[in-house]
Amino acid sequence: MADHVIVSDTPEALADRVAADFAVLVDQSLAKQERFSVALAGGITPKQFYARLAKEPYKSSIPWAKLWFFWGDERCVPKEHPDSNFRMVSEALLQFVPVQPSHVIRMHGEDPPPQAAQEYEKFMRQFFRDSGFWPRFDLILLGMGADGHTASLIPGSPAVADHVTEPPVEERRQTDLSQEEASALPAGRQARWVVHNVVRTLQTVRLTLTYPVINQAKNVWFLVTGSKKAEVFAEVQKGPNPAWPASLVQPVSGELQWYIDKAVVQKEEVWQTLKYKR
């Protein structure tokens, strides 16, 4: 999995690198299309990246009005709650840059989880109505927990188990299916874009994009720092394993990149592999 790994000396250097690459990706994308869609991640490392974007030169140089902001996952809390991913991104980035309020599409964590997931998917289906069966985000940002989770795809949770047990046929074979044709599929084959994921180990419920949506993105970037992630990073690089949900992120035709700091590659065998592939 480690074909595209960028190693920075520190978390701060990582945030600088991701910000620079983000600006380039936005410019390249908007040279060919009218809008840029990104699904945002929660977590400390993505927060550092957002804070960097909120400063110059990016604050003035990025065409913020053409960007559309979605979320990869959300806790089932009101938007003002300290645990809200929306609140974190708002405080770190959105309040400082000239985004269009109508382009900020948050998950409504305060609503009943099944309803919130359905409404978010409904908006996405309208927004990506020309994409075919699956949406195609220009970029999906992801973090990774010490347990190997990403977004709110948590080990042992239904959203992971369902994907492993019966991956949607459409993800592999019907990427060009229209949404009208998709709606006519038999019950059980109308794969979900957004789900409410019951996490019994944490006694909570989360809202999250599903694997097929993530894996259809044009670009998927993991942002990971710290020695506590070293072991799980090494495991994820061995290949798909539901015990490590991040390892199941395998873009169908998009580009997967890992942005990590040196603390993540403590194991010598992992470091040697990355040096060879860089």
N, C-alpha and C positions, 0 to 999 in steps of 0.2 A: 504493500500500500504506500510505501514511502518514496514514490517516484518524484513527487513535488513537495519537498520539505525545505523550508527556509528557516535557518537557525539564527537567532539574534543573541547578542551577549546578555541583554537584560530585558525585563518586561517593558521598560521605557523605550528601548531601542526597537523592540517588537512593535509597539504601538506606532512609532514613527514609520516603520517599514510598511505596515499594513495601511496606514493612512495614505502614504505615497502611492502604493499599488491600487488602492481604492480610487483615488483621483484619476489615475491612468485608465482604469477599467471603465469608469463613468464616461470619460471623454471618448474612449474608443467605441463604447456602446452607443452613445448619443450621436456619433457621427453617422450611424446607420439606422437609428430609430428615434422616435419622438419622446420616449420616456424610459426610465430606468427603475426597475423594481428590485427591492432588497428586503429580505426577511432578517430581522435582527435577533440577536441572542442576548440572554441575560448573563450575569457573571462578572467577576472582577476584571478578568483580562479583556473581554470586550468593552467594559466600561472605560478602561484606560484608552482604548482605541477611539471610542466616541469622544472622550475629552480632548484627544489630540485633534480630531476633526473640527472641534468647536473653536480652534485657534487658527491664526494665520499660518500659512497662506490659504488653507482650505476653506476657512470661513468665508472668504471673499471670492475664491477662484472656482469653487464647485457650483454648478448651476442647480442650486437646491430646488428651485421651482419645478424642475423636471423629474425629480426623484419621488418615488412612492415608497412609503415605509410600511412594512408588515412586520409581524412578530412570528418567530418560529415556535414559541411556546409562552405560556403564561400561567402564573399561579391563580387559583380561584379566590381572588381578593379584590376589593375595590381599587380603582386606579390610584387613589391617594395612599394606599397602604405601603408601608416600608418594604414589603416583600414583592411589590409589583414590578415586573420587568418594564412595563410602560413608564412607570414613574422614574425608574433608574435612567432610562434612555432620555426621557424628557429633561431631567435635571443635569445630565452629563452633556447632552448635545442639542436637543431640539429647541430648547429655550434660547439658544445662542445663535442659531442660524435661521435664515429667511425661508423656512419651509412653508409650503401651502398647507394650512390646517386640514383641508379636505384630502390631502395626500397621506395623512397619518392614520393608518388603519389598525387600530388596536383591537386586541381580543378583550371582550367584556367579561373579565373575571368575576365581576360582581353578580352576573346573571347565573341562573341554574346551569350547571356545566353542559348537559346535553344540548340545551337551547343555544348556549354561547358557541359551542362547536359548530352546530348547524348553521347559525347565522353568519359565522365567519367564513365557513365554506361557501355559503350562498353568495356572499360578496365576492369571494375569490373566483367563483365560477363565472360571474358576470365580468369581472375585470379581465380574466384570462379567456374570455369566450372565443377568441380566435386562435387559441393555442392547441386545440385538439382535445384529446381525452384528459391529458394531464396539464397542469399549469407549467410554465417554464420561467421561473424567476431568473433574472439576470445574475443575482447573487444571493446565496443563503449563507449567513454567518452562523457558526456553531462554536460552542465551548465544549469542554469535556470534564466530567467529574471524576473524582478518584475512584469511583465505582464503575467507570466506563460509560456512564450515561451521557447522552447528548440531547439537546432540546429537552423535552420531558419524556424521552424514550428511555425508561429506567429498567434495569435488570429485573426480570420476573414479572413485569407489568403486561397487561393485555395487549397494548400497542406493539410491544416487541414480540410476544408470543404469537399473536395472530399473524404477523408478517412472516415469521419463521415457519409456522405450521402450514399456511396456505397463502404464499405470495400471490398477489393478483395476476392473473394471466395477462391482463391488459398492460401491466407494467413492462412485460417482455415482448408482447406481440402486437399490441394495438395502440401504439403511441399516436397514430394518425387518426384514431377514431374521433368523430365529432362528439360534442357534448350531447347533442340531440340523440345520436345513436347510442351513446353511453347510457342515457336515461331509459332507453328501451331494453337494456340488458335485464336478464332475470334477477330477481331479488337475490342478494348475496354476492352478485358480481359487480354491483355498482360501488366500486371501491371508494373509500372515504378519503378526503383530502385533509380534514381536520377531525380530531376525535377528543373526547374527554377520557383521559387515561386514569383509571383507578389504581393508585399506588398503595397497596395494602401495607407494604413494609414501612411506609412513611405515614400511613393513616391519613392520606390526603388524595385529592383529585387534581389533576393538571390538564390544561388544554395544550395540544401539541399538533404540529404538522406531522403527517405520516411519512414513513420511509419512501413510498413511491413519489410523493411530492418533492422530497429532498433530493432523491436520486434523479429526478428529471431536470433539475436546475442546470443552467448553463455554467455556473461556477459555484463551488462549495468550498468555503474557507473555514478551517478549524483554527481557533486561536487558543493556545494552551501554554501555560507557564507554571513553573514551580516544581520542586523536587517531589512533591506529593503525587505528581502525575507521571513520574518516571516509569513506575512499574506498569501502570495501565497502558501507557503509550507503547511500551515494548510489546505488550500482549496484543494490542490492537493492530500493530504492524504485521502480526503473523497471519492475518486474514480473517474473513468473516467468522464470527463466533457470537451467538446470542448472549453468552455470559458477559460480553463486552459490547453493549449496544452500539457504541460509536463505530465499531468495526463493520457494521452492516450498512454503513453509508458508502455506497458504491455507485457513483454517478453513471447513468446509462451512456450518455454521450457528452456530458459536460466535463469540466476540469476540476479535480480535487487537489487542494493545496493545504498543507499544514504549516502554520506559523507557530514556531515554538522557541523557547529560550534554552540556553545551554543546560539549565537545571533539569530540563525534561529528559535529556539524553545522558543520564549518568552511567547507564550500563554500557560498558565498552563495546560489546558486540553490536548494540544499536548504533552507537556513534560511528563505528567503522562502516556500517552499512550505509548510513546517511552520507558520510564523506565520500564514499564510492559513488553514490548515485547523484550527488550534487554536480 
